[in-house]
Amino acid sequence: MNTPIKDIIMKKGLLWFCLLALLATACKPDPEPGLEPVGGETNDTTETVVKKYLSKQLLNDDPEKIVLAIDWNEDCSRIIHVKYGLGYGSLVDYDFNYYGNDSVCIVPSLQPFSYPLWSLWYDSVMLHLNENRIDSISCYVSGTVVHTEHYYYDKDKKLIKRSFLFGTNDSFRWEGDNVIEANMYGRNYEYVQFTDYIHPHYNLPFYLSNFVAAERFEPLFVPLWKNQPISESFEYEADEDNYVVKAKSTQNEIFYSYQYIKKP
């Protein structure tokens, strides 16, 4: 492997670490049939008035260094299009096509000159919804279903389990409005303290993979926290409405900026 590719992969690993440090929203668990409930019996969820929706996440506030760019419909009730990147120029596009209130087809595509190791696991996925939450996802290659993901919720309608590739599971334990323990893509995470700031992903509707292969499977976005977790790796700034607008690394000059659109 030549040196430029090594550098790219190292940057990719750093970005993945940074993204996970930023992930975080919501309440308490209760499972699919056969699973034991997680957490206590009380529901400490507090309702937040939604004022803004994430529209862009940029590396070092550079408009060309996109991590996420989200296009919403007029009333911000549906995501129409997403661009996902590492902040180094290469991007994956995701088109969201809605069929009534019970299904969404997402078609990913790679832009020209994309990151050399990127390819797509699937050419389309179909989200099957129940009460505006994912019940399952059918993953297609050339019109054939090759994998099916299943999603499980507690009595308070909070996600506690996602079952995907080859029996692999993501799981979440809630306390109040935030996940305090998670297993995502085979790695364990614990969140002990939280800021008063609203996490940038809080108002995103679905927990989704980026569906990119020849890379580690990762979340495209994960709205599982109301508040931004405290991290030794980042310092946060928020706007007048308490939404995170900047996450600055405590170890180098890297920072992420967040832009929002106001709810109509």
C-alpha positions in Angstrom: 0.0 0.0 0.0 1.5 3.3 -1.0 1.9 6.3 1.4 -1.0 8.4 0.0 -3.4 5.6 0.5 -2.1 5.0 4.1 -2.6 8.7 4.8 -6.2 8.6 3.5 -7.0 5.6 5.7 -5.5 7.2 8.7 -7.6 10.3 8.1 -10.6 8.0 7.6 -9.9 6.4 11.0 -9.6 9.8 12.7 -12.9 11.0 11.2 -14.7 7.8 12.2 -13.4 8.3 15.8 -14.5 11.9 15.7 -18.0 11.1 14.3 -18.6 8.5 17.0 -17.5 11.1 19.7 -20.2 13.4 18.3 -23.1 10.8 18.2 -26.0 11.2 20.8 -30.7 11.5 21.9 -33.7 10.0 24.0 -35.4 7.7 26.7 -35.6 4.1 28.0 -35.7 0.4 26.8 -38.1 -2.4 26.5 -37.6 -5.1 23.9 -38.8 -7.4 21.2 -40.5 -10.6 22.4 -38.0 -12.7 24.2 -35.7 -9.7 25.2 -35.5 -8.5 28.8 -36.4 -4.9 29.4 -33.4 -2.6 30.0 -33.3 0.2 32.6 -35.9 1.3 35.1 -39.7 1.6 34.9 -39.9 5.4 34.9 -39.9 7.6 31.8 -37.9 10.7 32.3 -38.2 11.9 28.7 -38.7 15.6 28.4 -40.2 17.2 25.3 -38.0 19.5 23.3 -39.5 22.2 21.0 -37.8 21.7 17.7 -36.5 25.0 16.3 -33.9 23.9 13.8 -32.8 21.0 11.6 -29.3 20.1 10.7 -28.5 21.0 7.1 -24.7 20.8 6.9 -21.7 19.4 8.9 -18.4 20.7 7.6 -14.8 19.9 8.3 -13.0 23.1 9.4 -16.0 25.2 8.2 -14.9 24.6 4.6 -17.9 24.4 2.2 -16.0 22.0 0.0 -15.2 19.6 3.0 -18.6 18.1 3.5 -19.3 15.5 6.2 -23.1 15.7 5.8 -25.3 17.9 3.7 -29.0 17.3 4.1 -31.8 18.6 1.9 -35.3 18.8 3.6 -38.7 19.3 2.1 -40.5 22.6 2.8 -41.8 21.8 6.2 -38.8 19.8 7.3 -40.9 16.6 7.7 -38.9 14.6 5.3 -35.3 14.3 4.1 -35.0 14.4 0.4 -31.3 14.1 -0.3 -28.1 13.5 1.6 -24.4 14.0 0.7 -22.0 12.0 2.9 -18.3 12.5 3.0 -15.1 12.3 5.0 -14.4 16.0 4.7 -11.8 15.5 2.1 -13.8 16.0 -1.1 -15.2 12.6 -2.0 -18.9 12.1 -1.5 -21.7 9.5 -1.6 -25.2 10.7 -2.6 -28.4 9.4 -1.1 -31.8 10.1 -2.8 -34.8 9.5 -0.6 -38.1 8.6 -2.4 -41.3 8.3 -0.3 -44.2 6.0 -0.9 -47.1 7.2 1.3 -46.3 7.0 5.0 -45.2 3.4 5.1 -42.0 3.1 3.0 -39.0 5.0 1.7 -36.6 3.9 -1.0 -33.0 5.2 -0.7 -30.8 5.0 -3.7 -27.1 5.6 -3.0 -24.6 6.6 -5.7 -20.9 7.4 -5.8 -19.7 10.6 -7.3 -16.8 10.6 -9.8 -13.3 10.4 -8.3 -14.7 9.1 -5.0 -12.5 7.9 -2.2 -10.5 5.0 -3.8 -11.6 2.3 -1.3 -15.3 3.2 -1.5 -17.9 1.0 -3.2 -21.5 0.3 -2.4 -22.9 -2.6 -0.5 -26.3 -2.2 -2.1 -27.8 -0.3 -5.1 -30.9 0.5 -3.2 -32.6 -0.1 0.2 -36.3 0.1 1.1 -37.3 1.3 4.6 -40.5 -0.2 5.8 -42.1 2.1 8.4 -44.5 1.6 11.2 -45.8 4.8 12.9 -43.0 6.8 11.2 -40.3 4.4 12.7 -38.3 1.9 10.8 -39.7 -1.6 11.2 -37.3 -3.3 8.7 -35.0 -2.5 5.8 -34.8 -4.6 2.6 -31.4 -4.2 1.0 -31.2 -4.8 -2.8 -28.6 -5.6 -5.4 -29.9 -5.6 -9.0 -33.5 -5.9 -7.8 -32.8 -8.9 -5.5 -33.1 -8.7 -1.7 -29.7 -9.8 -0.3 -30.1 -8.7 3.3 -32.9 -7.6 5.7 -32.4 -5.4 8.7 -34.9 -5.5 11.7 -35.5 -2.7 14.3 -36.9 -3.2 17.8 -38.3 -0.6 20.2 -39.3 -0.3 23.8 -42.7 0.6 25.2 -41.8 4.3 24.9 -41.0 3.8 21.2 -37.2 4.2 21.6 -34.8 2.1 19.5 -33.1 -0.6 21.6 -31.9 -3.0 18.9 -31.0 -3.2 15.3 -30.3 -6.6 13.7 -28.5 -6.5 10.4 -25.7 -8.3 8.5 -25.3 -12.0 9.4 -27.1 -11.8 12.7 -25.0 -8.8 14.0 -26.8 -6.5 16.4 -26.6 -2.9 17.5 -28.1 -2.3 20.9 -28.9 0.8 23.1 -29.6 1.4 26.7 -31.4 4.7 27.6 -31.5 6.9 30.6 -33.8 9.9 30.4 -33.4 11.5 27.0 -30.1 10.0 26.1 -28.4 6.6 25.3 -25.9 5.9 28.0 -24.6 2.6 26.6 -24.4 1.4 23.0 -23.0 -1.3 20.9 -22.6 -0.1 17.3 -21.0 -2.0 14.5 -19.5 -4.4 17.0 -17.9 -1.7 19.2 -19.0 -0.8 22.7 -19.5 2.8 23.9 -20.5 4.3 27.2 -21.7 7.9 27.7 -21.5 9.2 31.3 -22.0 12.9 31.2 -23.8 15.2 28.9 -23.8 18.9 28.1 -26.9 21.0 28.1 -26.5 21.5 24.3 -28.8 19.8 21.8 -27.0 17.2 19.7 -26.9 18.1 15.9 -28.5 14.7 15.0 -31.3 15.0 17.5 -34.0 15.9 14.9 -33.0 13.4 12.2 -35.7 10.8 11.7 -33.9 7.5 11.2 -30.9 5.4 12.5 -29.2 4.4 9.2 -26.0 2.9 7.9 -24.1 4.7 5.1 -24.3 1.5 3.0 -20.6 1.9 1.9 -18.4 -1.1 1.5 -14.6 -1.6 1.5 -14.8 0.6 4.6 -16.1 -0.1 8.0 -19.9 0.0 8.1 -20.8 3.2 9.9 -23.9 5.3 10.8 -25.0 7.8 8.2 -26.8 9.6 11.1 -27.9 8.3 14.6 -30.5 10.5 16.3 -30.2 8.6 19.6 -29.3 11.5 21.9 -31.0 14.7 22.9 -27.9 16.2 24.5 -24.3 16.3 23.3 -22.2 13.9 25.3 -19.1 15.4 27.1 -15.9 14.2 25.4 -12.3 14.6 26.4 -11.5 14.8 22.6 -13.7 17.8 21.8 -14.8 21.1 23.1 -18.3 22.3 22.0 -19.9 25.7 21.2 -23.6 26.2 20.9 -25.9 29.0 19.5 -28.5 31.1 21.2 -31.0 28.1 21.0 -28.5 25.7 22.5 -27.8 23.8 19.3 -24.2 22.6 18.9 -22.5 24.8 16.2 -18.9 23.8 16.6 -16.9 20.8 17.9 -13.2 21.5 18.2 -10.6 18.8 18.7 -8.6 19.1 21.9 -5.7 17.3 20.2 -5.2 19.1 16.9 -6.6 21.9 14.8 -9.5 19.9 13.4 -13.0 21.1 14.1 -16.5 20.4 12.8 -19.1 23.2 12.2 -22.8 22.6 12.0 -25.4 24.7 10.1 -29.1 24.5 10.6 -32.3 25.6 8.9 -35.1 27.0 11.1 -38.4 25.1 11.3 -41.0 26.8 9.2 
